[in-house]
């Protein structure tokens, strides 16, 4: 597959690759209004989108994600832009590619693909075929714009993830996929980490890495990475961590994330110690946090032994549901199994 060996060589050389941080958070700081789709800024304010990429590259990111998370026909339809999928995604990839190409080191462009916002069959009305078609349009445009990788993120159902993976496979680009896990260590649709590991192995000819992004806070995400570490099926696939910068808190009308650069640096070290080969930040993560992560990863070669108390001390509190999920992975034969949580039908869009 085109580009796979390049990524493998880079990881083997460095030991890991550092991804970027948030898109939405940083564009909001640049003036993006709440409720307005950031993807439209690829055409309306490309200089600001470019500045966000440049900031992350200068901070040390080896991978930057395109500003295209919601640039599929279903999300864009909410803004009467469903007929602009191709041009918006091409613009997103080209802006990122221009910044990557101008760097004095190798920086990869990952075409970001988020959920449709719809509920797929058999629970909801959206057919697998229609979802795959929508993802295919987006994936092809991201490839046309110059993406090196396709990055499917913040998914919560097997059906939607598989539709996106099948679409990505048509581009012949290496693909990374991640679920978002909540307070019970499961996705919104009730899935746990090992189920993504199984799906990734099923599509091993297309998927080079899988893991977790967004969700709650950094400690919770590291817990999910521990579960992935215990679920490895194919050693040729990479574990990916892209956690939120702490917990979101309302201060007046603004959402502020509690994570400090020092905390995100520790999060990066914990993630690498658990075997994550691609590490980045999600909601709330700025270039300042990424720089701290870069310096920590390059300056500390030793691993941190996994202890739940240490993770909580370094990264913040963890819900009982997540701790119970981790315990079930560490002690799979224990009689104290986590109760099955129901698969829920509500879907929401997470924007970082």
C-alpha positions as CSV (number, residue, x, y, z in Angstrom):
1,X,0.0,0.0,0.0
2,X,1.3,3.4,-1.0
3,X,3.0,5.2,1.9
4,X,2.9,2.4,4.4
5,X,6.6,1.6,4.3
6,X,7.4,5.3,4.7
7,X,5.5,5.5,8.0
8,X,7.0,2.2,9.3
9,X,10.5,3.6,8.5
10,X,9.8,6.9,10.3
11,X,8.4,5.0,13.4
12,X,11.4,2.7,13.4
13,X,13.8,5.6,13.2
14,X,12.2,7.7,15.9
15,X,10.4,5.1,18.0
16,X,7.1,7.0,17.7
17,X,5.4,9.7,15.7
18,X,3.9,12.8,17.3
19,X,0.5,13.9,15.9
20,X,-1.0,17.3,16.3
21,X,-3.6,18.7,18.7
22,X,-7.1,20.2,18.3
23,X,-8.5,21.8,15.2
24,X,-11.8,23.2,16.4
25,X,-10.4,24.5,19.7
26,X,-7.6,26.5,18.0
27,X,-9.8,27.8,15.3
28,X,-12.3,29.0,17.9
29,X,-9.4,30.9,19.5
30,X,-8.9,32.5,16.1
31,X,-12.4,33.7,15.8
32,X,-14.5,30.7,14.6
33,X,-18.1,31.2,15.9
34,X,-19.8,28.4,17.8
35,X,-22.1,26.4,15.5
36,X,-20.2,27.5,12.4
37,X,-18.5,24.6,10.5
38,X,-14.7,24.9,10.7
39,X,-14.4,23.0,7.4
40,X,-15.8,26.0,5.5
41,X,-12.7,28.0,6.6
42,X,-10.6,25.9,4.2
43,X,-12.0,28.2,1.5
44,X,-13.1,31.2,3.5
45,X,-10.0,31.7,5.8
46,X,-7.3,29.4,4.5
47,X,-4.6,31.5,6.1
48,X,-5.9,30.8,9.6
49,X,-6.2,27.1,8.9
50,X,-2.7,27.2,7.6
51,X,-1.4,29.0,10.7
52,X,-2.9,26.2,12.9
53,X,-1.0,23.6,10.9
54,X,2.2,25.6,11.0
55,X,2.0,26.1,14.8
56,X,1.8,22.3,15.3
57,X,4.7,21.6,12.9
58,X,6.9,24.1,14.7
59,X,5.9,22.5,18.0
60,X,7.1,19.1,16.8
61,X,4.2,17.3,15.1
62,X,5.2,14.6,12.7
63,X,1.6,14.2,11.5
64,X,-1.0,16.9,11.0
65,X,-4.7,16.2,10.5
66,X,-6.7,18.1,7.8
67,X,-9.5,20.4,8.7
68,X,-12.1,18.0,7.3
69,X,-13.6,16.2,10.3
70,X,-17.2,17.0,9.4
71,X,-16.7,17.4,5.6
72,X,-19.0,14.6,4.5
73,X,-22.3,15.2,2.7
74,X,-24.5,14.5,5.8
75,X,-22.7,17.0,8.1
76,X,-22.4,19.6,5.3
77,X,-26.1,19.2,4.5
78,X,-26.8,20.9,7.8
79,X,-25.3,24.0,6.3
80,X,-26.6,23.6,2.8
81,X,-23.1,22.7,1.5
82,X,-23.6,19.0,0.7
83,X,-22.7,19.6,-2.9
84,X,-19.2,21.0,-2.0
85,X,-17.7,17.8,-0.4
86,X,-15.0,17.5,-3.1
87,X,-13.7,21.0,-3.1
88,X,-13.8,21.5,0.7
89,X,-11.8,18.3,1.3
90,X,-9.3,19.0,-1.5
91,X,-8.8,22.5,0.0
92,X,-8.3,21.0,3.5
93,X,-5.7,18.5,2.3
94,X,-3.8,21.1,0.1
95,X,-3.5,23.6,2.9
96,X,-2.0,20.9,5.2
97,X,0.2,19.6,2.4
98,X,1.7,23.0,1.7
99,X,2.7,23.3,5.3
100,X,4.1,19.8,5.5
101,X,6.1,20.3,2.3
102,X,7.6,23.5,3.5
103,X,9.0,21.9,6.7
104,X,12.7,20.9,6.8
105,X,11.8,17.4,8.1
106,X,9.2,14.8,7.0
107,X,5.7,15.7,8.1
108,X,2.8,13.5,7.1
109,X,-0.7,14.7,6.2
110,X,-3.6,12.7,7.6
111,X,-7.0,13.2,6.0
112,X,-9.4,13.5,8.9
113,X,-12.8,11.6,8.5
114,X,-15.3,11.9,11.3
115,X,-18.8,10.5,11.7
116,X,-21.8,11.3,9.5
117,X,-23.8,12.3,12.5
118,X,-26.5,9.8,11.4
119,X,-27.4,6.4,12.9
120,X,-26.7,3.5,10.6
121,X,-28.6,0.3,10.0
122,X,-29.7,-1.9,11.7
123,X,-30.5,0.6,14.5
124,X,-31.0,3.7,12.4
125,X,-32.2,4.7,8.9
126,X,-28.9,5.3,7.1
127,X,-27.9,2.4,5.0
128,X,-24.3,1.0,5.0
129,X,-24.2,1.6,1.2
130,X,-25.1,5.3,1.6
131,X,-22.6,5.8,4.4
132,X,-19.9,4.1,2.4
133,X,-20.7,6.3,-0.6
134,X,-20.4,9.4,1.5
135,X,-17.1,8.4,3.0
136,X,-15.8,7.4,-0.4
137,X,-16.5,10.9,-1.8
138,X,-14.6,12.4,1.1
139,X,-11.7,9.9,1.1
140,X,-11.1,10.3,-2.6
141,X,-11.1,14.1,-2.3
142,X,-8.6,14.0,0.6
143,X,-6.3,11.8,-1.5
144,X,-6.6,14.1,-4.5
145,X,-5.6,17.0,-2.2
146,X,-2.4,15.3,-1.2
147,X,-3.1,13.3,2.0
148,X,-0.5,10.7,2.9
149,X,-2.8,8.8,5.3
150,X,-6.5,8.6,6.0
151,X,-7.4,9.1,9.7
152,X,-10.9,7.9,10.7
153,X,-11.7,9.3,14.1
154,X,-14.3,9.7,16.9
155,X,-16.4,6.7,15.7
156,X,-18.6,4.8,18.1
157,X,-20.2,2.0,16.0
158,X,-18.7,-1.0,14.2
159,X,-21.1,-0.4,11.2
160,X,-20.0,3.2,10.6
161,X,-16.3,2.5,11.2
162,X,-16.4,-0.4,8.8
163,X,-18.2,1.7,6.2
164,X,-15.4,4.3,6.5
165,X,-12.6,1.7,6.4
166,X,-14.1,0.2,3.2
167,X,-14.3,3.7,1.7
168,X,-10.7,4.5,2.7
169,X,-9.6,1.2,1.1
170,X,-10.6,2.4,-2.3
171,X,-7.9,5.1,-2.1
172,X,-5.0,2.7,-1.5
173,X,-3.8,5.0,1.3
174,X,-2.7,3.7,4.7
175,X,-5.6,4.1,7.2
176,X,-5.7,4.8,10.9
177,X,-8.9,4.5,12.8
178,X,-10.0,5.4,16.4
179,X,-13.0,5.0,18.6
180,X,-14.1,7.5,21.2
181,X,-14.7,5.9,24.6
182,X,-16.9,7.3,27.5
183,X,-17.2,7.0,31.2
184,X,-17.6,3.2,31.1
185,X,-14.7,2.6,28.8
186,X,-17.0,1.9,26.0
187,X,-18.0,3.8,22.9
188,X,-21.4,5.6,22.7
189,X,-22.8,2.5,21.0
190,X,-21.5,0.2,23.7
191,X,-18.3,-1.1,22.1
192,X,-15.1,-1.8,24.0
193,X,-11.5,-1.6,22.8
194,X,-11.0,-5.2,21.9
195,X,-13.8,-5.0,19.3
196,X,-11.9,-2.3,17.4
197,X,-8.7,-4.4,17.6
198,X,-10.7,-7.3,16.0
199,X,-12.1,-5.0,13.3
200,X,-8.7,-3.5,12.5
201,X,-7.2,-7.0,12.1
202,X,-10.0,-7.9,9.8
203,X,-9.0,-5.0,7.6
204,X,-5.2,-5.3,8.1
205,X,-4.5,-4.8,4.5
206,X,-5.8,-1.2,4.8
207,X,-5.5,-0.3,8.5
208,X,-2.0,0.3,9.8
209,X,-3.0,1.6,13.2
210,X,-6.0,1.9,15.6
211,X,-6.7,3.3,19.0
212,X,-8.6,6.0,20.9
213,X,-9.3,9.7,20.5
214,X,-11.3,12.3,22.3
215,X,-13.6,10.7,24.9
216,X,-13.2,12.3,28.3
217,X,-9.9,13.2,29.8
218,X,-6.3,12.1,29.3
219,X,-6.4,9.5,32.2
220,X,-9.4,7.8,30.7
221,X,-7.8,7.6,27.3
222,X,-4.6,6.1,28.7
223,X,-6.9,3.5,30.4
224,X,-8.3,2.7,26.9
225,X,-4.7,2.4,25.5
226,X,-3.9,-0.1,28.3
227,X,-6.9,-2.1,27.1
228,X,-5.7,-2.0,23.5
229,X,-2.2,-3.0,24.8
230,X,-3.9,-6.2,26.2
231,X,-5.9,-6.8,23.0
232,X,-3.2,-6.9,20.4
233,X,-3.9,-9.3,17.6
234,X,-1.6,-8.1,14.8
235,X,1.8,-6.8,15.9
236,X,2.2,-5.0,12.6
237,X,-0.5,-2.6,13.4
238,X,0.3,0.5,15.6
239,X,-1.6,1.6,18.7
240,X,-2.7,5.3,18.4
241,X,-3.5,7.7,21.3
242,X,-5.0,11.1,20.8
243,X,-6.4,12.3,24.1
244,X,-8.3,15.4,25.2
245,X,-6.3,18.0,27.1
246,X,-7.9,17.3,30.5
247,X,-11.6,17.8,31.3
248,X,-13.7,20.6,29.8
249,X,-15.0,23.1,32.2
250,X,-17.4,26.0,31.6
251,X,-16.0,29.4,32.6
252,X,-18.7,31.9,31.8
253,X,-19.7,31.2,28.2
254,X,-16.3,29.6,27.3
255,X,-15.2,26.0,27.6
256,X,-11.7,25.7,29.1
257,X,-9.8,22.4,29.3
258,X,-8.1,21.6,32.5
259,X,-4.9,20.0,31.1
260,X,-1.6,21.8,31.4
261,X,1.4,21.4,29.2
262,X,3.1,19.4,32.0
263,X,0.1,17.1,32.3
264,X,0.0,16.4,28.5
265,X,3.7,15.7,28.6
266,X,3.1,13.0,31.2
267,X,0.1,11.7,29.1
268,X,2.5,11.3,26.2
269,X,5.0,9.4,28.2
270,X,2.3,7.1,29.7
271,X,0.9,6.4,26.2
272,X,4.3,5.6,24.7
273,X,5.1,3.3,27.7
274,X,1.9,1.4,26.9
275,X,3.1,0.8,23.3
276,X,1.4,3.7,21.5
277,X,3.5,4.5,18.4
278,X,1.4,7.5,17.3
279,X,0.6,10.0,20.0
280,X,-1.2,13.3,19.8
281,X,-3.8,15.5,21.5
282,X,-7.5,16.1,20.8
283,X,-9.9,18.6,22.2
284,X,-8.3,21.5,24.0
285,X,-4.8,20.7,22.9
286,X,-2.8,23.6,21.6
287,X,0.7,23.9,20.0
288,X,2.0,24.8,23.5
289,X,0.8,21.4,24.8
290,X,2.2,19.6,21.8
291,X,5.6,21.2,22.2
292,X,5.7,20.0,25.8
293,X,4.7,16.5,24.6
294,X,7.5,16.6,22.0
295,X,10.1,17.7,24.5
296,X,9.1,15.0,27.0
297,X,9.1,12.2,24.4
298,X,12.5,13.2,23.0
299,X,14.0,13.8,26.5
300,X,12.8,10.7,28.3
301,X,13.6,7.3,26.9
302,X,12.6,5.3,30.0
303,X,9.1,3.7,30.2
304,X,6.6,4.3,33.0
305,X,5.3,1.1,34.6
306,X,1.5,1.0,34.4
307,X,-0.1,1.6,37.8
308,X,-3.6,2.9,37.9
309,X,-2.8,5.1,40.9
310,X,0.1,6.6,39.1
311,X,-2.0,7.4,36.0
312,X,-4.6,9.1,38.2
313,X,-2.0,11.0,40.1
314,X,-0.4,12.3,36.9
315,X,-3.4,12.8,34.7
316,X,-6.4,13.2,36.9
317,X,-9.4,11.2,38.2
318,X,-10.8,8.2,36.4
319,X,-14.4,7.0,36.5
320,X,-15.2,3.8,38.3
321,X,-16.6,2.5,35.0
322,X,-13.2,2.9,33.3
323,X,-11.3,1.4,36.2
324,X,-13.6,-1.6,36.1
325,X,-13.1,-2.0,32.3
326,X,-9.3,-1.9,32.8
327,X,-9.5,-4.4,35.5
328,X,-11.4,-6.8,33.3
329,X,-8.6,-6.6,30.7
330,X,-5.9,-7.1,33.3
331,X,-7.7,-10.0,34.8
332,X,-9.8,-11.5,32.0
333,X,-10.7,-14.6,34.1
334,X,-12.0,-12.7,37.0
335,X,-15.6,-13.4,38.0
336,X,-16.2,-9.7,38.5
337,X,-17.0,-8.8,34.9
338,X,-18.1,-5.4,33.7
339,X,-21.8,-5.4,33.1
340,X,-22.8,-5.1,29.5
341,X,-23.9,-1.5,28.8
342,X,-26.8,-1.1,26.3
343,X,-26.1,0.1,22.8
344,X,-27.6,3.5,22.6
345,X,-29.1,5.1,19.7
346,X,-28.2,8.8,20.3
347,X,-25.3,10.1,18.3
348,X,-23.5,13.4,18.7
349,X,-20.8,15.2,16.9
350,X,-17.6,15.8,18.8
351,X,-15.5,18.7,17.6
352,X,-12.1,19.2,18.9
